[in-house]
Amino acid sequence: MKPLVTLYTRAGCCLCDDARRVLAEAGRRADFDYEERDIDCDPELLRQYNEQVPVIAIDGVKAFKYRVDGAEFLKKLRARR
């Protein structure tokens, strides 16, 4: 079963755009499912992540906030298997 990577984001977030690019590049090197969740559309997500976006979770576990390094992301992704 492929790991699920979730990007918690919001509109107008330049760090979120950077994270999206890193995850797209990683997607060419590793196989994982991907979803984006806009925290401003869900009161609970807004409460959890308001000051932290972007947040990247792997299989529901927070792996990164603010910035993500591609090599470190791939390392954490492999560790989840």
Secondary structure as a PSIPRED ss2 file (coil, helix, strand):
# PSIPRED VFORMAT (PSIPRED V4.0)

   1 M C   1.000  0.000  0.000
   2 K C   1.000  0.000  0.000
   3 P C   1.000  0.000  0.000
   4 L E   0.000  0.000  1.000
   5 V E   0.000  0.000  1.000
   6 T E   0.000  0.000  1.000
   7 L E   0.000  0.000  1.000
   8 Y E   0.000  0.000  1.000
   9 T E   0.000  0.000  1.000
  10 R C   1.000  0.000  0.000
  11 A C   1.000  0.000  0.000
  12 G C   1.000  0.000  0.000
  13 C C   1.000  0.000  0.000
  14 C H   0.000  1.000  0.000
  15 L H   0.000  1.000  0.000
  16 C H   0.000  1.000  0.000
  17 D H   0.000  1.000  0.000
  18 D H   0.000  1.000  0.000
  19 A H   0.000  1.000  0.000
  20 R H   0.000  1.000  0.000
  21 R H   0.000  1.000  0.000
  22 V H   0.000  1.000  0.000
  23 L H   0.000  1.000  0.000
  24 A H   0.000  1.000  0.000
  25 E H   0.000  1.000  0.000
  26 A H   0.000  1.000  0.000
  27 G H   0.000  1.000  0.000
  28 R C   1.000  0.000  0.000
  29 R C   1.000  0.000  0.000
  30 A C   1.000  0.000  0.000
  31 D C   1.000  0.000  0.000
  32 F C   1.000  0.000  0.000
  33 D E   0.000  0.000  1.000
  34 Y E   0.000  0.000  1.000
  35 E E   0.000  0.000  1.000
  36 E E   0.000  0.000  1.000
  37 R E   0.000  0.000  1.000
  38 D E   0.000  0.000  1.000
  39 I H   0.000  1.000  0.000
  40 D H   0.000  1.000  0.000
  41 C H   0.000  1.000  0.000
  42 D C   1.000  0.000  0.000
  43 P H   0.000  1.000  0.000
  44 E H   0.000  1.000  0.000
  45 L H   0.000  1.000  0.000
  46 L H   0.000  1.000  0.000
  47 R H   0.000  1.000  0.000
  48 Q H   0.000  1.000  0.000
  49 Y H   0.000  1.000  0.000
  50 N C   1.000  0.000  0.000
  51 E C   1.000  0.000  0.000
  52 Q C   1.000  0.000  0.000
  53 V C   1.000  0.000  0.000
  54 P C   1.000  0.000  0.000
  55 V E   0.000  0.000  1.000
  56 I E   0.000  0.000  1.000
  57 A E   0.000  0.000  1.000
  58 I E   0.000  0.000  1.000
  59 D C   1.000  0.000  0.000
  60 G C   1.000  0.000  0.000
  61 V E   0.000  0.000  1.000
  62 K E   0.000  0.000  1.000
  63 A E   0.000  0.000  1.000
  64 F E   0.000  0.000  1.000
  65 K E   0.000  0.000  1.000
  66 Y C   1.000  0.000  0.000
  67 R C   1.000  0.000  0.000
  68 V C   1.000  0.000  0.000
  69 D C   1.000  0.000  0.000
  70 G H   0.000  1.000  0.000
  71 A H   0.000  1.000  0.000
  72 E H   0.000  1.000  0.000
  73 F H   0.000  1.000  0.000
  74 L H   0.000  1.000  0.000
  75 K H   0.000  1.000  0.000
  76 K H   0.000  1.000  0.000
  77 L H   0.000  1.000  0.000
  78 R H   0.000  1.000  0.000
  79 A H   0.000  1.000  0.000
  80 R C   1.000  0.000  0.000
  81 R C   1.000  0.000  0.000
